[in-house]
Amino acid sequence: MATLTPASTLGPIRQTYATSETFPPVARSYTQVSQVVKELGLLRRAPVFYALVGSALALCLAGCVAGFVLLGQSWFQLLIAAALGIVLTQVAFLAHEAAHRQILSSGPANDRLARILAAGVVGISYSWWDSKHSRHHANPNRVGKDPDIEVDTISFLVEDAVQARGIRRFITRRQGWFFFPLLTLEGLNLHAHGIRHLLSRQPVKKRGLELALITTRLAVVIVPVFLLLPLGMAFAFLGVQLAVFGVYMGASFAPNHKGMPVIDANARLDFFTKQVRTSRNINGGWWATWMFGGLNHQVEHHLFPSMARPHLSRARAVVRDYCKGAGIPYTETSVWRSYAIVIDYLNRVGLAARDPFDCPMVAGYRRA
């Protein structure tokens, strides 16, 4: 199987940008692969699968509520908080699939389901996330067009790392090592971005509905926690839930593109090349598909965003074999190796924010 060398191993970090000369012309590839996928019936809906997943998650949420009530004022409530963080991440995966029209038969119905799950259950603005995620899918890892590589505490590009100042500069210098600890704050960050978006002056679709859903959701979660638990335990409960949710979300999305080639803003690439060369799959079989909500098949998800989760593994075989025959790099690695690549890549980007006089020996010459 052909593999793509991660961007983090391609020498100087400024050489990781891919241009139109880097990729071979394979404009017909998507048409050819799509034909095979359609003939195999891999674009059909999977209503039974999603009904089972939805029912299982509803039971898990009910179990969390029952456990919360039965445990009362006990520090074992933090286990319920952690479980709730995991379940809400799984609900977020389901909202993501509904947003991609994978679950129900019509676009409007999927939109309604995604909005209810995202805003009403998870507590994140669907309109904010959908706009951001749509831009990412259109131009993954493209400078100036993919919002997922824009600076947000973490710098994913050298240009952003160079401009880091103050506390952000301190973080950027070692951002690879700080990445997973910082994810404990990502849950809070996602909620804050969504609320800021809904309260902004820009046009927002279904603004009132989303504000009502998020407000109701916050009340349903926060009021019982502070009514039934001591103040310190209540804050600890919410902190653990948000931390687990943030780490799980970040750890699920980070391996997909971080450390893969970054595309120059002016590069002209065909759809197949752009999606395959910037995406990374995580191997592991059914458990990985469950743990990552299908995002472990990132290459196939980007090629066929509306493909239901159960069909992604079969599509993987089609895409991988085609890439092997056509000499197109297809990247797939283990989950732990992917995290190592992400950490290494972020640390290499962070080098740009480091003071060359940090070296003790050089600093000694400066003092002399």
TABELGI-V335484 format. One record per residue. N is the residue number from 1. RES is the residue in three letters. PHI is phi as a letter, one per 40 degrees, with the letter a starting at -180 (NA if undefined). OMEGA is omega in whole degrees, 0 to 359 (999 if undefined). Layout:
[[N	RES	PHI	OMEGA] [N	RES	PHI	OMEGA]]
//
This chain:
[[1	MET	NA	179] [2	ALA	c	179] [3	THR	b	181] [4	LEU	b	178] [5	THR	c	181] [6	PRO	d	180] [7	ALA	d	184] [8	SER	c	180] [9	THR	b	186] [10	LEU	c	178] [11	GLY	g	181] [12	PRO	d	188] [13	ILE	c	181] [14	ARG	c	178] [15	GLN	c	181] [16	THR	c	179] [17	TYR	c	179] [18	ALA	c	177] [19	THR	b	181] [20	SER	c	180] [21	GLU	c	183] [22	THR	c	187] [23	PHE	b	177] [24	PRO	c	178] [25	PRO	c	179] [26	VAL	b	188] [27	ALA	c	183] [28	ARG	c	186] [29	SER	d	184] [30	TYR	c	179] [31	THR	c	182] [32	GLN	c	180] [33	VAL	c	179] [34	SER	d	180] [35	GLN	c	179] [36	VAL	c	180] [37	VAL	c	179] [38	LYS	c	180] [39	GLU	c	179] [40	LEU	c	179] [41	GLY	g	185] [42	LEU	c	177] [43	LEU	b	179] [44	ARG	c	179] [45	ARG	c	178] [46	ALA	b	186] [47	PRO	c	181] [48	VAL	c	179] [49	PHE	d	184] [50	TYR	c	175] [51	ALA	c	178] [52	LEU	c	180] [53	VAL	c	180] [54	GLY	c	179] [55	SER	c	179] [56	ALA	c	180] [57	LEU	c	177] [58	ALA	c	178] [59	LEU	c	179] [60	CYS	c	177] [61	LEU	c	178] [62	ALA	c	178] [63	GLY	c	177] [64	CYS	c	179] [65	VAL	c	180] [66	ALA	c	179] [67	GLY	c	179] [68	PHE	c	182] [69	VAL	c	184] [70	LEU	c	183] [71	LEU	c	179] [72	GLY	g	184] [73	GLN	c	181] [74	SER	b	178] [75	TRP	c	173] [76	PHE	c	175] [77	GLN	d	179] [78	LEU	c	174] [79	LEU	c	176] [80	ILE	c	179] [81	ALA	c	179] [82	ALA	c	178] [83	ALA	c	179] [84	LEU	c	177] [85	GLY	c	179] [86	ILE	c	181] [87	VAL	c	180] [88	LEU	c	175] [89	THR	c	177] [90	GLN	c	175] [91	VAL	c	178] [92	ALA	c	176] [93	PHE	c	180] [94	LEU	c	177] [95	ALA	c	177] [96	HIS	c	180] [97	GLU	c	176] [98	ALA	c	179] [99	ALA	c	179] [100	HIS	c	176] [101	ARG	g	183] [102	GLN	c	192] [103	ILE	c	184] [104	LEU	c	189] [105	SER	c	182] [106	SER	b	179] [107	GLY	c	180] [108	PRO	d	180] [109	ALA	c	177] [110	ASN	c	178] [111	ASP	c	179] [112	ARG	c	180] [113	LEU	c	180] [114	ALA	c	181] [115	ARG	c	179] [116	ILE	c	181] [117	LEU	c	184] [118	ALA	c	184] [119	ALA	c	186] [120	GLY	c	182] [121	VAL	b	182] [122	VAL	c	179] [123	GLY	g	180] [124	ILE	b	180] [125	SER	c	179] [126	TYR	c	182] [127	SER	c	177] [128	TRP	c	183] [129	TRP	c	184] [130	ASP	c	179] [131	SER	c	180] [132	LYS	c	184] [133	HIS	c	178] [134	SER	c	178] [135	ARG	c	177] [136	HIS	c	181] [137	HIS	c	181] [138	ALA	c	184] [139	ASN	a	181] [140	PRO	c	177] [141	ASN	g	177] [142	ARG	c	183] [143	VAL	d	176] [144	GLY	g	183] [145	LYS	b	179] [146	ASP	c	181] [147	PRO	c	181] [148	ASP	c	176] [149	ILE	b	173] [150	GLU	c	183] [151	VAL	c	176] [152	ASP	a	191] [153	THR	g	175] [154	ILE	c	176] [155	SER	b	180] [156	PHE	c	180] [157	LEU	b	180] [158	VAL	d	182] [159	GLU	d	179] [160	ASP	c	180] [161	ALA	c	181] [162	VAL	c	184] [163	GLN	c	181] [164	ALA	c	180] [165	ARG	b	175] [166	GLY	g	183] [167	ILE	c	179] [168	ARG	c	177] [169	ARG	c	178] [170	PHE	d	180] [171	ILE	c	184] [172	THR	c	182] [173	ARG	c	179] [174	ARG	b	190] [175	GLN	c	177] [176	GLY	c	179] [177	TRP	c	180] [178	PHE	c	191] [179	PHE	d	183] [180	PHE	c	173] [181	PRO	d	180] [182	LEU	c	180] [183	LEU	c	176] [184	THR	c	178] [185	LEU	c	185] [186	GLU	c	178] [187	GLY	d	177] [188	LEU	c	180] [189	ASN	c	180] [190	LEU	c	177] [191	HIS	c	182] [192	ALA	c	178] [193	HIS	d	181] [194	GLY	c	180] [195	ILE	c	178] [196	ARG	c	179] [197	HIS	c	183] [198	LEU	c	180] [199	LEU	c	180] [200	SER	c	181] [201	ARG	c	180] [202	GLN	c	179] [203	PRO	c	180] [204	VAL	b	180] [205	LYS	c	178] [206	LYS	f	182] [207	ARG	d	183] [208	GLY	c	181] [209	LEU	c	182] [210	GLU	c	177] [211	LEU	c	179] [212	ALA	c	180] [213	LEU	c	182] [214	ILE	c	179] [215	THR	c	179] [216	THR	c	180] [217	ARG	c	179] [218	LEU	c	180] [219	ALA	c	181] [220	VAL	c	181] [221	VAL	c	190] [222	ILE	c	184] [223	VAL	d	179] [224	PRO	c	181] [225	VAL	c	183] [226	PHE	c	176] [227	LEU	c	188] [228	LEU	c	182] [229	LEU	b	172] [230	PRO	d	188] [231	LEU	d	181] [232	GLY	c	180] [233	MET	c	179] [234	ALA	c	178] [235	PHE	c	178] [236	ALA	c	179] [237	PHE	d	181] [238	LEU	c	179] [239	GLY	c	179] [240	VAL	c	180] [241	GLN	c	181] [242	LEU	c	181] [243	ALA	c	180] [244	VAL	c	178] [245	PHE	c	181] [246	GLY	c	180] [247	VAL	c	181] [248	TYR	c	178] [249	MET	c	182] [250	GLY	c	180] [251	ALA	c	179] [252	SER	c	183] [253	PHE	c	184] [254	ALA	d	184] [255	PRO	c	191] [256	ASN	c	186] [257	HIS	b	184] [258	LYS	c	182] [259	GLY	g	174] [260	MET	c	182] [261	PRO	d	176] [262	VAL	c	186] [263	ILE	c	177] [264	ASP	c	183] [265	ALA	d	184] [266	ASN	b	181] [267	ALA	c	178] [268	ARG	b	185] [269	LEU	b	175] [270	ASP	c	186] [271	PHE	c	184] [272	PHE	c	180] [273	THR	c	183] [274	LYS	d	184] [275	GLN	c	184] [276	VAL	c	187] [277	ARG	c	181] [278	THR	b	185] [279	SER	b	181] [280	ARG	b	175] [281	ASN	c	174] [282	ILE	b	180] [283	ASN	c	181] [284	GLY	i	177] [285	GLY	g	189] [286	TRP	c	183] [287	TRP	c	178] [288	ALA	c	178] [289	THR	c	177] [290	TRP	c	185] [291	MET	c	184] [292	PHE	c	179] [293	GLY	g	181] [294	GLY	g	182] [295	LEU	c	175] [296	ASN	c	174] [297	HIS	c	188] [298	GLN	c	180] [299	VAL	c	182] [300	GLU	c	179] [301	HIS	c	180] [302	HIS	c	177] [303	LEU	c	183] [304	PHE	b	186] [305	PRO	d	182] [306	SER	c	181] [307	MET	c	180] [308	ALA	c	184] [309	ARG	d	183] [310	PRO	c	184] [311	HIS	c	186] [312	LEU	c	182] [313	SER	c	177] [314	ARG	c	177] [315	ALA	c	178] [316	ARG	d	181] [317	ALA	c	180] [318	VAL	c	183] [319	VAL	c	181] [320	ARG	c	180] [321	ASP	c	179] [322	TYR	c	180] [323	CYS	c	179] [324	LYS	c	180] [325	GLY	c	182] [326	ALA	c	180] [327	GLY	g	180] [328	ILE	c	180] [329	PRO	d	179] [330	TYR	b	188] [331	THR	c	176] [332	GLU	a	182] [333	THR	a	179] [334	SER	c	181] [335	VAL	c	181] [336	TRP	c	177] [337	ARG	c	180] [338	SER	c	179] [339	TYR	c	178] [340	ALA	c	179] [341	ILE	c	181] [342	VAL	c	180] [343	ILE	c	180] [344	ASP	c	181] [345	TYR	c	181] [346	LEU	c	177] [347	ASN	c	179] [348	ARG	c	175] [349	VAL	c	181] [350	GLY	c	177] [351	LEU	d	182] [352	ALA	c	181] [353	ALA	c	185] [354	ARG	c	177] [355	ASP	c	182] [356	PRO	c	180] [357	PHE	c	175] [358	ASP	c	179] [359	CYS	c	183] [360	PRO	d	182] [361	MET	c	179] [362	VAL	c	179] [363	ALA	c	178] [364	GLY	c	177] [365	TYR	c	180] [366	ARG	c	181] [367	ARG	c	180] [368	ALA	c	999]]
//
